[in-house]
């Protein structure tokens, strides 16, 4: 799932990718291959898995809902 | 601590009835209102987008963490999404605590965390 400025970078709101049992680094490699414009934002984007921020050693599976969270600005 | 969180496009009104359960001696209500200027530029409205399910769960998680430092009786957080015109309320936080120190402490710490960790984004409408 893409939010805010990442929607423009990805050209999508929701997309599916085949990524089973991958860590964050591997997932980012796949994301950047498919959406090269995401690469420039990688340093400021956090990954969420099933509605919670992913831990450093989190493993992502095909059944997961993954969200890319750019810097937030609520309030 | 009772927690109520809502993230929706519902119009928010500040200054609800001030009363408590008889345990809380301090009721603090904060309204964040859209200003007519954003980054030095005149605006008519802001647009708020949220990852709603996570925004709710993340808000609850933050409040549970802060409860250890600032024990309160109740916290209600309402965040509006969609187009919010200048002068209207974007966020409403109401805190009930035994004493004002916990209530103000909770409010200040929560707003700081909201702006770091709750997946809500604003843009020019």
N, CA and C atoms of all chains as a GROMACS GRO file, in nm:
protein
  600
    1UNK      N    1   0.084  -0.118   0.000
    1UNK     CA    2   0.000   0.000   0.000
    1UNK      C    3   0.088   0.124   0.000
    2UNK      N    4   0.046   0.221  -0.081
    2UNK     CA    5   0.125   0.344  -0.094
    2UNK      C    6   0.042   0.462  -0.046
    3UNK      N    7   0.108   0.552   0.025
    3UNK     CA    8   0.039   0.669   0.078
    3UNK      C    9   0.113   0.797   0.040
    4UNK      N   10   0.036   0.907   0.045
    4UNK     CA   11   0.089   1.041   0.024
    4UNK      C   12   0.174   1.047  -0.104
    5UNK      N   13   0.294   1.102  -0.092
    5UNK     CA   14   0.376   1.124  -0.213
    5UNK      C   15   0.421   0.993  -0.278
    6UNK      N   16   0.415   0.883  -0.203
    6UNK     CA   17   0.460   0.756  -0.261
    6UNK      C   18   0.363   0.704  -0.366
    7UNK      N   19   0.237   0.749  -0.357
    7UNK     CA   20   0.140   0.706  -0.459
    7UNK      C   21   0.184   0.754  -0.596
    8UNK      N   22   0.233   0.875  -0.599
    8UNK     CA   23   0.278   0.931  -0.726
    8UNK      C   24   0.404   0.857  -0.774
    9UNK      N   25   0.493   0.831  -0.679
    9UNK     CA   26   0.618   0.762  -0.716
    9UNK      C   27   0.590   0.621  -0.768
   10UNK      N   28   0.490   0.555  -0.709
   10UNK     CA   29   0.460   0.418  -0.750
   10UNK      C   30   0.355   0.412  -0.861
   11UNK      N   31   0.280   0.521  -0.874
   11UNK     CA   32   0.172   0.522  -0.972
   11UNK      C   33   0.062   0.426  -0.936
   12UNK      N   34   0.048   0.398  -0.806
   12UNK     CA   35  -0.053   0.302  -0.761
   12UNK      C   36  -0.089   0.330  -0.616
   13UNK      N   37  -0.204   0.281  -0.576
   13UNK     CA   38  -0.245   0.290  -0.436
   13UNK      C   39  -0.216   0.156  -0.368
   14UNK      N   40  -0.254   0.050  -0.436
   14UNK     CA   41  -0.233  -0.085  -0.385
   14UNK      C   42  -0.175  -0.170  -0.497
   15UNK      N   43  -0.080  -0.255  -0.464
   15UNK     CA   44  -0.025  -0.345  -0.565
   15UNK      C   45   0.014  -0.476  -0.496
   16UNK      N   46   0.028  -0.579  -0.576
   16UNK     CA   47   0.071  -0.708  -0.521
   16UNK      C   48   0.207  -0.744  -0.577
   17UNK      N   49   0.292  -0.795  -0.489
   17UNK     CA   50   0.419  -0.848  -0.538
   17UNK      C   51   0.441  -0.986  -0.477
   18UNK      N   52   0.518  -1.066  -0.548
   18UNK     CA   53   0.547  -1.201  -0.501
   18UNK      C   54   0.675  -1.194  -0.419
   19UNK      N   55   0.658  -1.192  -0.287
   19UNK     CA   56   0.774  -1.181  -0.200
   19UNK      C   57   0.746  -1.263  -0.074
   20UNK      N   58   0.794  -1.386  -0.072
   20UNK     CA   59   0.763  -1.471   0.043
   20UNK      C   60   0.889  -1.499   0.123
   21UNK      N   61   0.879  -1.479   0.254
   21UNK     CA   62   0.991  -1.503   0.345
   21UNK      C   63   1.114  -1.420   0.307
   22UNK      N   64   1.090  -1.291   0.289
   22UNK     CA   65   1.202  -1.201   0.258
   22UNK      C   66   1.220  -1.102   0.374
   23UNK      N   67   1.341  -1.053   0.390
   23UNK     CA   68   1.361  -0.951   0.493
   23UNK      C   69   1.344  -0.812   0.430
   24UNK      N   70   1.360  -0.708   0.511
   24UNK     CA   71   1.332  -0.573   0.463
   24UNK      C   72   1.423  -0.535   0.346
   25UNK      N   73   1.550  -0.574   0.355
   25UNK     CA   74   1.645  -0.540   0.249
   25UNK      C   75   1.605  -0.605   0.117
   26UNK      N   76   1.568  -0.731   0.124
   26UNK     CA   77   1.527  -0.803   0.002
   26UNK      C   78   1.397  -0.744  -0.054
   27UNK      N   79   1.306  -0.709   0.037
   27UNK     CA   80   1.180  -0.651  -0.008
   27UNK      C   81   1.204  -0.517  -0.078
   28UNK      N   82   1.292  -0.436  -0.020
   28UNK     CA   83   1.323  -0.306  -0.083
   28UNK      C   84   1.384  -0.325  -0.222
   29UNK      N   85   1.470  -0.425  -0.235
   29UNK     CA   86   1.530  -0.451  -0.366
   29UNK      C   87   1.420  -0.480  -0.469
   30UNK      N   88   1.323  -0.560  -0.427
   30UNK     CA   89   1.213  -0.592  -0.519
   30UNK      C   90   1.126  -0.470  -0.549
   31UNK      N   91   1.101  -0.391  -0.446
   31UNK     CA   92   1.020  -0.270  -0.465
   31UNK      C   93   1.088  -0.173  -0.562
   32UNK      N   94   1.218  -0.157  -0.544
   32UNK     CA   95   1.291  -0.062  -0.628
   32UNK      C   96   1.305  -0.110  -0.773
   33UNK      N   97   1.311  -0.241  -0.787
   33UNK     CA   98   1.317  -0.296  -0.924
   33UNK      C   99   1.187  -0.264  -0.999
   34UNK      N  100   1.076  -0.278  -0.926
   34UNK     CA  101   0.946  -0.257  -0.993
   34UNK      C  102   0.911  -0.109  -1.002
   35UNK      N  103   0.945  -0.033  -0.897
   35UNK     CA  104   0.913   0.111  -0.895
   35UNK      C  105   1.042   0.188  -0.866
   36UNK      N  106   1.123   0.211  -0.968
   36UNK     CA  107   1.255   0.275  -0.948
   36UNK      C  108   1.247   0.410  -0.876
   37UNK      N  109   1.134   0.479  -0.892
   37UNK     CA  110   1.125   0.613  -0.829
   37UNK      C  111   1.115   0.606  -0.677
   38UNK      N  112   1.089   0.488  -0.624
   38UNK     CA  113   1.084   0.475  -0.478
   38UNK      C  114   1.223   0.485  -0.415
   39UNK      N  115   1.323   0.455  -0.494
   39UNK     CA  116   1.460   0.448  -0.440
   39UNK      C  117   1.501   0.577  -0.371
   40UNK      N  118   1.463   0.689  -0.431
   40UNK     CA  119   1.504   0.819  -0.376
   40UNK      C  120   1.443   0.845  -0.239
   41UNK      N  121   1.337   0.774  -0.205
   41UNK     CA  122   1.268   0.800  -0.079
   41UNK      C  123   1.297   0.694   0.027
   42UNK      N  124   1.376   0.596  -0.010
   42UNK     CA  125   1.396   0.480   0.080
   42UNK      C  126   1.444   0.521   0.220
   43UNK      N  127   1.533   0.617   0.227
   43UNK     CA  128   1.591   0.655   0.357
   43UNK      C  129   1.488   0.711   0.454
   44UNK      N  130   1.380   0.766   0.402
   44UNK     CA  131   1.283   0.831   0.492
   44UNK      C  132   1.154   0.749   0.507
   45UNK      N  133   1.146   0.637   0.436
   45UNK     CA  134   1.023   0.558   0.439
   45UNK      C  135   1.037   0.442   0.536
   46UNK      N  136   0.933   0.421   0.618
   46UNK     CA  137   0.930   0.306   0.708
   46UNK      C  138   0.834   0.201   0.653
   47UNK      N  139   0.864   0.077   0.679
   47UNK     CA  140   0.775  -0.031   0.636
   47UNK      C  141   0.684  -0.072   0.750
   48UNK      N  142   0.558  -0.098   0.716
   48UNK     CA  143   0.466  -0.153   0.814
   48UNK      C  144   0.418  -0.288   0.763
   49UNK      N  145   0.403  -0.381   0.855
   49UNK     CA  146   0.355  -0.516   0.818
   49UNK      C  147   0.229  -0.545   0.899
   50UNK      N  148   0.120  -0.569   0.828
   50UNK     CA  149  -0.009  -0.597   0.892
   50UNK      C  150  -0.047  -0.492   0.996
   51UNK      N  151  -0.027  -0.367   0.961
   51UNK     CA  152  -0.076  -0.258   1.044
   51UNK      C  153   0.013  -0.215   1.158
   52UNK      N  154   0.138  -0.262   1.162
   52UNK     CA  155   0.231  -0.220   1.266
   52UNK      C  156   0.368  -0.198   1.204
   53UNK      N  157   0.445  -0.103   1.259
   53UNK     CA  158   0.578  -0.079   1.204
   53UNK      C  159   0.661  -0.207   1.212
   54UNK      N  160   0.730  -0.237   1.104
   54UNK     CA  161   0.810  -0.359   1.098
   54UNK      C  162   0.937  -0.343   1.182
   55UNK      N  163   0.974  -0.450   1.249
   55UNK     CA  164   1.100  -0.451   1.323
   55UNK      C  165   1.215  -0.468   1.225
   56UNK      N  166   1.338  -0.444   1.274
   56UNK     CA  167   1.454  -0.451   1.185
   56UNK      C  168   1.469  -0.588   1.119
   57UNK      N  169   1.440  -0.694   1.197
   57UNK     CA  170   1.461  -0.829   1.146
   57UNK      C  171   1.331  -0.895   1.100
   58UNK      N  172   1.232  -0.813   1.072
   58UNK     CA  173   1.100  -0.866   1.032
   58UNK      C  174   1.110  -0.946   0.902
   59UNK      N  175   1.032  -1.053   0.896
   59UNK     CA  176   1.023  -1.134   0.774
   59UNK      C  177   0.886  -1.112   0.711
   60UNK      N  178   0.885  -1.084   0.583
   60UNK     CA  179   0.761  -1.053   0.511
   60UNK      C  180   0.718  -1.174   0.428
   61UNK      N  181   0.587  -1.199   0.430
   61UNK     CA  182   0.533  -1.314   0.356
   61UNK      C  183   0.428  -1.267   0.256
   62UNK      N  184   0.396  -1.356   0.164
   62UNK     CA  185   0.301  -1.319   0.059
   62UNK      C  186   0.164  -1.279   0.114
   63UNK      N  187   0.127  -1.336   0.226
   63UNK     CA  188  -0.005  -1.308   0.282
   63UNK      C  189  -0.009  -1.176   0.359
   64UNK      N  190   0.104  -1.111   0.378
   64UNK     CA  191   0.109  -0.987   0.458
   64UNK      C  192   0.056  -0.867   0.381
   65UNK      N  193  -0.002  -0.776   0.458
   65UNK     CA  194  -0.034  -0.643   0.403
   65UNK      C  195   0.082  -0.552   0.442
   66UNK      N  196   0.152  -0.504   0.342
   66UNK     CA  197   0.269  -0.419   0.368
   66UNK      C  198   0.237  -0.277   0.324
   67UNK      N  199   0.268  -0.182   0.411
   67UNK     CA  200   0.248  -0.042   0.376
   67UNK      C  201   0.382   0.031   0.381
   68UNK      N  202   0.400   0.120   0.286
   68UNK     CA  203   0.518   0.207   0.286
   68UNK      C  204   0.475   0.339   0.347
   69UNK      N  205   0.540   0.374   0.459
   69UNK     CA  206   0.497   0.490   0.535
   69UNK      C  207   0.599   0.604   0.518
   70UNK      N  208   0.566   0.704   0.437
   70UNK     CA  209   0.658   0.820   0.428
   70UNK      C  210   0.644   0.903   0.556
   71UNK      N  211   0.732   1.003   0.576
   71UNK     CA  212   0.723   1.085   0.698
   71UNK      C  213   0.581   1.137   0.719
   72UNK      N  214   0.533   1.123   0.842
   72UNK     CA  215   0.393   1.156   0.870
   72UNK      C  216   0.379   1.304   0.906
   73UNK      N  217   0.256   1.355   0.899
   73UNK     CA  218   0.236   1.498   0.926
   73UNK      C  219   0.094   1.523   0.976
   74UNK      N  220   0.048   1.438   1.066
   74UNK     CA  221  -0.086   1.457   1.121
   74UNK      C  222  -0.090   1.568   1.225
   75UNK      N  223  -0.209   1.593   1.275
   75UNK     CA  224  -0.228   1.694   1.380
   75UNK      C  225  -0.257   1.831   1.324
   76UNK      N  226  -0.697   0.299   3.208
   76UNK     CA  227  -0.725   0.423   3.132
   76UNK      C  228  -0.818   0.390   3.016
   77UNK      N  229  -0.926   0.462   3.005
   77UNK     CA  230  -1.017   0.442   2.892
   77UNK      C  231  -0.960   0.517   2.770
   78UNK      N  232  -0.965   0.449   2.656
   78UNK     CA  233  -0.913   0.511   2.533
   78UNK      C  234  -1.019   0.504   2.425
   79UNK      N  235  -1.040   0.616   2.359
   79UNK     CA  236  -1.130   0.620   2.244
   79UNK      C  237  -1.056   0.688   2.130
   80UNK      N  238  -1.052   0.624   2.016
   80UNK     CA  239  -0.980   0.681   1.900
   80UNK      C  240  -1.072   0.676   1.779
   81UNK      N  241  -1.080   0.786   1.709
   81UNK     CA  242  -1.158   0.788   1.585
   81UNK      C  243  -1.078   0.862   1.478
   82UNK      N  244  -1.071   0.802   1.362
   82UNK     CA  245  -1.007   0.867   1.246
   82UNK      C  246  -1.110   0.862   1.136
   83UNK      N  247  -1.170   0.975   1.104
   83UNK     CA  248  -1.278   0.974   1.006
   83UNK      C  249  -1.298   1.114   0.949
   84UNK      N  250  -1.387   1.124   0.852
   84UNK     CA  251  -1.411   1.255   0.791
   84UNK      C  252  -1.521   1.334   0.863
   85UNK      N  253  -1.554   1.291   0.981
   85UNK     CA  254  -1.660   1.359   1.058
   85UNK      C  255  -1.613   1.498   1.105
   86UNK      N  256  -1.706   1.594   1.094
   86UNK     CA  257  -1.677   1.731   1.141
   86UNK      C  258  -1.657   1.728   1.292
   87UNK      N  259  -1.552   1.796   1.339
   87UNK     CA  260  -1.522   1.795   1.482
   87UNK      C  261  -1.554   1.929   1.546
   88UNK      N  262  -1.609   1.926   1.664
   88UNK     CA  263  -1.639   2.049   1.738
   88UNK      C  264  -1.568   2.045   1.872
   89UNK      N  265  -1.496   2.153   1.901
   89UNK     CA  266  -1.423   2.162   2.028
   89UNK      C  267  -1.519   2.199   2.140
   90UNK      N  268  -1.463   2.200   2.262
   90UNK     CA  269  -1.535   2.244   2.382
   90UNK      C  270  -1.666   2.168   2.404
   91UNK      N  271  -1.650   2.038   2.422
   91UNK     CA  272  -1.764   1.957   2.461
   91UNK      C  273  -1.796   1.982   2.607
   92UNK      N  274  -1.894   1.914   2.659
   92UNK     CA  275  -1.932   1.933   2.798
   92UNK      C  276  -1.814   1.891   2.887
   93UNK      N  277  -1.776   1.977   2.979
   93UNK     CA  278  -1.667   1.945   3.070
   93UNK      C  279  -1.727   1.887   3.197
   94UNK      N  280  -1.702   1.762   3.216
   94UNK     CA  281  -1.746   1.696   3.338
   94UNK      C  282  -1.662   1.573   3.350
   95UNK      N  283  -1.658   1.511   3.465
   95UNK     CA  284  -1.578   1.390   3.475
   95UNK      C  285  -1.650   1.289   3.563
   96UNK      N  286  -1.583   1.178   3.583
   96UNK     CA  287  -1.643   1.068   3.657
   96UNK      C  288  -1.633   1.088   3.809
   97UNK      N  289  -1.581   1.202   3.852
   97UNK     CA  290  -1.564   1.225   3.994
   97UNK      C  291  -1.427   1.183   4.045
   98UNK      N  292  -1.354   1.107   3.963
   98UNK     CA  293  -1.216   1.068   3.999
   98UNK      C  294  -1.119   1.171   3.943
   99UNK      N  295  -1.149   1.219   3.823
   99UNK     CA  296  -1.059   1.312   3.755
   99UNK      C  297  -1.086   1.456   3.801
  100UNK      N  298  -0.977   1.522   3.841
  100UNK     CA  299  -0.989   1.663   3.878
  100UNK      C  300  -0.944   1.756   3.768
  101UNK      N  301  -0.889   1.698   3.662
  101UNK     CA  302  -0.839   1.780   3.551
  101UNK      C  303  -0.894   1.726   3.420
  102UNK      N  304  -0.957   1.811   3.343
  102UNK     CA  305  -1.002   1.775   3.210
  102UNK      C  306  -0.941   1.875   3.113
  103UNK      N  307  -0.858   1.823   3.024
  103UNK     CA  308  -0.790   1.909   2.926
  103UNK      C  309  -0.840   1.874   2.788
  104UNK      N  310  -0.882   1.973   2.713
  104UNK     CA  311  -0.926   1.949   2.576
  104UNK      C  312  -0.843   2.036   2.483
  105UNK      N  313  -0.784   1.972   2.382
  105UNK     CA  314  -0.701   2.043   2.286
  105UNK      C  315  -0.761   2.027   2.147
  106UNK      N  316  -0.770   2.137   2.077
  106UNK     CA  317  -0.816   2.133   1.938
  106UNK      C  318  -0.706   2.186   1.848
  107UNK      N  319  -0.667   2.108   1.750
  107UNK     CA  320  -0.572   2.154   1.649
  107UNK      C  321  -0.653   2.204   1.530
  108UNK      N  322  -0.634   2.331   1.497
  108UNK     CA  323  -0.719   2.398   1.397
  108UNK      C  324  -0.635   2.434   1.275
  109UNK      N  325  -0.692   2.423   1.158
  109UNK     CA  326  -0.620   2.457   1.035
  109UNK      C  327  -0.602   2.609   1.026
  110UNK      N  328  -0.477   2.650   1.011
  110UNK     CA  329  -0.446   2.793   0.998
  110UNK      C  330  -0.452   2.836   0.852
  111UNK      N  331  -0.462   2.966   0.832
  111UNK     CA  332  -0.477   3.020   0.696
  111UNK      C  333  -0.345   3.028   0.621
  112UNK      N  334  -0.238   2.981   0.686
  112UNK     CA  335  -0.105   2.989   0.625
  112UNK      C  336  -0.031   2.858   0.644
  113UNK      N  337   0.032   2.812   0.541
  113UNK     CA  338   0.112   2.689   0.549
  113UNK      C  339   0.244   2.715   0.478
  114UNK      N  340   0.355   2.705   0.551
  114UNK     CA  341   0.488   2.735   0.495
  114UNK      C  342   0.489   2.872   0.427
  115UNK      N  343   0.430   2.971   0.494
  115UNK     CA  344   0.433   3.108   0.444
  115UNK      C  345   0.340   3.136   0.328
  116UNK      N  346   0.254   3.040   0.299
  116UNK     CA  347   0.166   3.054   0.183
  116UNK      C  348   0.020   3.053   0.229
  117UNK      N  349  -0.061   3.143   0.174
  117UNK     CA  350  -0.203   3.148   0.211
  117UNK      C  351  -0.273   3.024   0.156
  118UNK      N  352  -0.355   2.964   0.240
  118UNK     CA  353  -0.427   2.844   0.196
  118UNK      C  354  -0.575   2.855   0.233
  119UNK      N  355  -0.656   2.772   0.172
  119UNK     CA  356  -0.799   2.768   0.205
  119UNK      C  357  -0.835   2.644   0.286
  120UNK      N  358  -0.755   2.540   0.271
  120UNK     CA  359  -0.786   2.415   0.340
  120UNK      C  360  -0.666   2.322   0.334
  121UNK      N  361  -0.666   2.224   0.420
  121UNK     CA  362  -0.569   2.115   0.413
  121UNK      C  363  -0.644   1.986   0.386
  122UNK      N  364  -0.572   1.891   0.327
  122UNK     CA  365  -0.632   1.760   0.302
  122UNK      C  366  -0.555   1.658   0.386
  123UNK      N  367  -0.628   1.583   0.469
  123UNK     CA  368  -0.564   1.482   0.553
  123UNK      C  369  -0.597   1.343   0.500
  124UNK      N  370  -0.492   1.265   0.484
  124UNK     CA  371  -0.505   1.127   0.440
  124UNK      C  372  -0.452   1.037   0.552
  125UNK      N  373  -0.514   0.924   0.573
  125UNK     CA  374  -0.469   0.836   0.681
  125UNK      C  375  -0.469   0.691   0.637
  126UNK      N  376  -0.380   0.616   0.693
  126UNK     CA  377  -0.386   0.469   0.690
  126UNK      C  378  -0.467   0.437   0.814
  127UNK      N  379  -0.600   0.438   0.796
  127UNK     CA  380  -0.690   0.452   0.912
  127UNK      C  381  -0.673   0.343   1.017
  128UNK      N  382  -0.669   0.219   0.974
  128UNK     CA  383  -0.661   0.110   1.071
  128UNK      C  384  -0.532   0.121   1.154
  129UNK      N  385  -0.422   0.149   1.086
  129UNK     CA  386  -0.296   0.159   1.159
  129UNK      C  387  -0.290   0.288   1.241
  130UNK      N  388  -0.351   0.394   1.190
  130UNK     CA  389  -0.352   0.520   1.266
  130UNK      C  390  -0.422   0.499   1.400
  131UNK      N  391  -0.531   0.424   1.397
  131UNK     CA  392  -0.603   0.395   1.523
  131UNK      C  393  -0.519   0.307   1.616
  132UNK      N  394  -0.465   0.199   1.562
  132UNK     CA  395  -0.391   0.107   1.649
  132UNK      C  396  -0.261   0.170   1.699
  133UNK      N  397  -0.196   0.250   1.616
  133UNK     CA  398  -0.072   0.316   1.656
  133UNK      C  399  -0.101   0.420   1.765
  134UNK      N  400  -0.212   0.490   1.751
  134UNK     CA  401  -0.250   0.589   1.852
  134UNK      C  402  -0.274   0.520   1.987
  135UNK      N  403  -0.345   0.409   1.983
  135UNK     CA  404  -0.370   0.336   2.108
  135UNK      C  405  -0.240   0.286   2.169
  136UNK      N  406  -0.151   0.236   2.085
  136UNK     CA  407  -0.022   0.184   2.134
  136UNK      C  408   0.057   0.296   2.202
  137UNK      N  409   0.060   0.413   2.139
  137UNK     CA  410   0.134   0.527   2.195
  137UNK      C  411   0.073   0.567   2.329
  138UNK      N  412  -0.060   0.573   2.334
  138UNK     CA  413  -0.127   0.614   2.458
  138UNK      C  414  -0.098   0.514   2.570
  139UNK      N  415  -0.097   0.384   2.537
  139UNK     CA  416  -0.065   0.282   2.639
  139UNK      C  417   0.078   0.299   2.690
  140UNK      N  418   0.169   0.332   2.600
  140UNK     CA  419   0.309   0.355   2.643
  140UNK      C  420   0.316   0.477   2.733
  141UNK      N  421   0.249   0.584   2.692
  141UNK     CA  422   0.257   0.710   2.769
  141UNK      C  423   0.184   0.700   2.903
  142UNK      N  424   0.090   0.608   2.911
  142UNK     CA  425   0.013   0.594   3.035
  142UNK      C  426   0.104   0.562   3.153
  143UNK      N  427   0.216   0.494   3.126
  143UNK     CA  428   0.308   0.460   3.235
  143UNK      C  429   0.372   0.584   3.293
  144UNK      N  430   0.399   0.684   3.207
  144UNK     CA  431   0.459   0.809   3.256
  144UNK      C  432   0.355   0.907   3.306
  145UNK      N  433   0.239   0.905   3.241
  145UNK     CA  434   0.133   1.002   3.273
  145UNK      C  435   0.002   0.926   3.297
  146UNK      N  436  -0.016   0.872   3.417
  146UNK     CA  437  -0.139   0.797   3.443
  146UNK      C  438  -0.262   0.886   3.437
  147UNK      N  439  -0.353   0.852   3.347
  147UNK     CA  440  -0.475   0.931   3.328
  147UNK      C  441  -0.595   0.839   3.338
  148UNK      N  442  -0.712   0.897   3.352
  148UNK     CA  443  -0.834   0.817   3.361
  148UNK      C  444  -0.889   0.786   3.222
  149UNK      N  445  -0.878   0.883   3.133
  149UNK     CA  446  -0.938   0.863   3.000
  149UNK      C  447  -0.871   0.955   2.898
  150UNK      N  448  -0.858   0.904   2.775
  150UNK     CA  449  -0.808   0.987   2.664
  150UNK      C  450  -0.896   0.960   2.542
  151UNK      N  451  -0.938   1.066   2.479
  151UNK     CA  452  -1.013   1.053   2.354
  151UNK      C  453  -0.940   1.130   2.245
  152UNK      N  454  -0.915   1.064   2.134
  152UNK     CA  455  -0.846   1.128   2.021
  152UNK      C  456  -0.934   1.115   1.898
  153UNK      N  457  -0.969   1.227   1.841
  153UNK     CA  458  -1.047   1.228   1.718
  153UNK      C  459  -0.966   1.302   1.612
  154UNK      N  460  -0.936   1.235   1.502
  154UNK     CA  461  -0.860   1.302   1.394
  154UNK      C  462  -0.945   1.300   1.269
  155UNK      N  463  -0.959   1.416   1.210
  155UNK     CA  464  -1.041   1.426   1.090
  155UNK      C  465  -0.958   1.396   0.966
  156UNK      N  466  -1.021   1.336   0.868
  156UNK     CA  467  -0.955   1.312   0.740
  156UNK      C  468  -1.034   1.382   0.629
  157UNK      N  469  -0.974   1.384   0.511
  157UNK     CA  470  -1.038   1.453   0.399
  157UNK      C  471  -1.006   1.602   0.402
  158UNK      N  472  -1.087   1.680   0.333
  158UNK     CA  473  -1.062   1.825   0.324
  158UNK      C  474  -1.108   1.895   0.452
  159UNK      N  475  -1.017   1.971   0.514
  159UNK     CA  476  -1.050   2.045   0.635
  159UNK      C  477  -1.023   2.193   0.609
  160UNK      N  478  -1.128   2.274   0.596
  160UNK     CA  479  -1.110   2.417   0.566
  160UNK      C  480  -1.042   2.494   0.680
  161UNK      N  481  -0.984   2.606   0.647
  161UNK     CA  482  -0.922   2.694   0.746
  161UNK      C  483  -1.023   2.725   0.856
  162UNK      N  484  -0.978   2.719   0.979
  162UNK     CA  485  -1.063   2.751   1.094
  162UNK      C  486  -1.135   2.631   1.151
  163UNK      N  487  -1.132   2.518   1.079
  163UNK     CA  488  -1.199   2.399   1.132
  163UNK      C  489  -1.099   2.308   1.204
  164UNK      N  490  -1.155   2.221   1.287
  164UNK     CA  491  -1.072   2.136   1.374
  164UNK      C  492  -1.024   2.012   1.298
  165UNK      N  493  -0.892   1.992   1.302
  165UNK     CA  494  -0.834   1.873   1.238
  165UNK      C  495  -0.814   1.761   1.341
  166UNK      N  496  -0.784   1.801   1.463
  166UNK     CA  497  -0.765   1.700   1.569
  166UNK      C  498  -0.820   1.752   1.701
  167UNK      N  499  -0.883   1.662   1.772
  167UNK     CA  500  -0.939   1.695   1.903
  167UNK      C  501  -0.890   1.590   2.002
  168UNK      N  502  -0.829   1.636   2.109
  168UNK     CA  503  -0.781   1.544   2.213
  168UNK      C  504  -0.841   1.586   2.346
  169UNK      N  505  -0.901   1.493   2.417
  169UNK     CA  506  -0.959   1.524   2.547
  169UNK      C  507  -0.901   1.425   2.648
  170UNK      N  508  -0.847   1.481   2.755
  170UNK     CA  509  -0.780   1.398   2.855
  170UNK      C  510  -0.842   1.423   2.992
  171UNK      N  511  -0.868   1.316   3.062
  171UNK     CA  512  -0.915   1.327   3.201
  171UNK      C  513  -0.811   1.262   3.290
  172UNK      N  514  -0.770   1.334   3.394
  172UNK     CA  515  -0.670   1.283   3.487
  172UNK      C  516  -0.701   1.335   3.627
  173UNK      N  517  -0.638   1.272   3.725
  173UNK     CA  518  -0.662   1.318   3.862
  173UNK      C  519  -0.612   1.461   3.880
  174UNK      N  520  -0.495   1.487   3.822
  174UNK     CA  521  -0.432   1.618   3.840
  174UNK      C  522  -0.386   1.674   3.706
  175UNK      N  523  -0.370   1.805   3.699
  175UNK     CA  524  -0.339   1.869   3.570
  175UNK      C  525  -0.202   1.831   3.515
  176UNK      N  526  -0.105   1.800   3.603
  176UNK     CA  527   0.030   1.770   3.554
  176UNK      C  528   0.028   1.650   3.460
  177UNK      N  529  -0.043   1.543   3.498
  177UNK     CA  530  -0.049   1.424   3.413
  177UNK      C  531  -0.124   1.456   3.284
  178UNK      N  532  -0.231   1.534   3.296
  178UNK     CA  533  -0.313   1.565   3.178
  178UNK      C  534  -0.233   1.647   3.076
  179UNK      N  535  -0.167   1.752   3.122
  179UNK     CA  536  -0.088   1.834   3.029
  179UNK      C  537   0.032   1.755   2.977
  180UNK      N  538   0.094   1.675   3.064
  180UNK     CA  539   0.208   1.593   3.022
  180UNK      C  540   0.167   1.495   2.913
  181UNK      N  541   0.056   1.428   2.934
  181UNK     CA  542   0.005   1.332   2.835
  181UNK      C  543  -0.023   1.403   2.702
  182UNK      N  544  -0.088   1.517   2.709
  182UNK     CA  545  -0.124   1.589   2.587
  182UNK      C  546   0.000   1.627   2.507
  183UNK      N  547   0.097   1.685   2.576
  183UNK     CA  548   0.216   1.732   2.506
  183UNK      C  549   0.295   1.614   2.446
  184UNK      N  550   0.314   1.510   2.528
  184UNK     CA  551   0.391   1.395   2.480
  184UNK      C  552   0.316   1.324   2.367
  185UNK      N  553   0.185   1.313   2.379
  185UNK     CA  554   0.110   1.244   2.274
  185UNK      C  555   0.118   1.320   2.142
  186UNK      N  556   0.102   1.451   2.146
  186UNK     CA  557   0.106   1.528   2.021
  186UNK      C  558   0.242   1.515   1.953
  187UNK      N  559   0.349   1.511   2.034
  187UNK     CA  560   0.484   1.491   1.977
  187UNK      C  561   0.492   1.356   1.907
  188UNK      N  562   0.441   1.252   1.973
  188UNK     CA  563   0.448   1.118   1.916
  188UNK      C  564   0.359   1.105   1.792
  189UNK      N  565   0.241   1.168   1.797
  189UNK     CA  566   0.151   1.165   1.682
  189UNK      C  567   0.221   1.215   1.557
  190UNK      N  568   0.295   1.324   1.575
  190UNK     CA  569   0.360   1.386   1.460
  190UNK      C  570   0.483   1.309   1.413
  191UNK      N  571   0.524   1.207   1.490
  191UNK     CA  572   0.637   1.122   1.448
  191UNK      C  573   0.591   0.988   1.394
  192UNK      N  574   0.485   0.932   1.456
  192UNK     CA  575   0.458   0.790   1.435
  192UNK      C  576   0.319   0.750   1.386
  193UNK      N  577   0.224   0.841   1.384
  193UNK     CA  578   0.089   0.801   1.343
  193UNK      C  579   0.071   0.827   1.193
  194UNK      N  580   0.038   0.722   1.117
  194UNK     CA  581   0.034   0.738   0.971
  194UNK      C  582  -0.084   0.821   0.919
  195UNK      N  583  -0.065   0.951   0.933
  195UNK     CA  584  -0.160   1.050   0.880
  195UNK      C  585  -0.076   1.155   0.809
  196UNK      N  586  -0.123   1.197   0.693
  196UNK     CA  587  -0.046   1.294   0.613
  196UNK      C  588  -0.135   1.410   0.572
  197UNK      N  589  -0.079   1.529   0.578
  197UNK     CA  590  -0.155   1.644   0.530
  197UNK      C  591  -0.092   1.698   0.403
  198UNK      N  592  -0.176   1.754   0.320
  198UNK     CA  593  -0.128   1.819   0.198
  198UNK      C  594  -0.220   1.936   0.169
  199UNK      N  595  -0.178   2.023   0.078
  199UNK     CA  596  -0.263   2.136   0.044
  199UNK      C  597  -0.385   2.086  -0.033
  200UNK      N  598  -0.502   2.135   0.005
  200UNK     CA  599  -0.625   2.088  -0.061
  200UNK      C  600  -0.654   2.172  -0.184
   0.00000   0.00000   0.00000
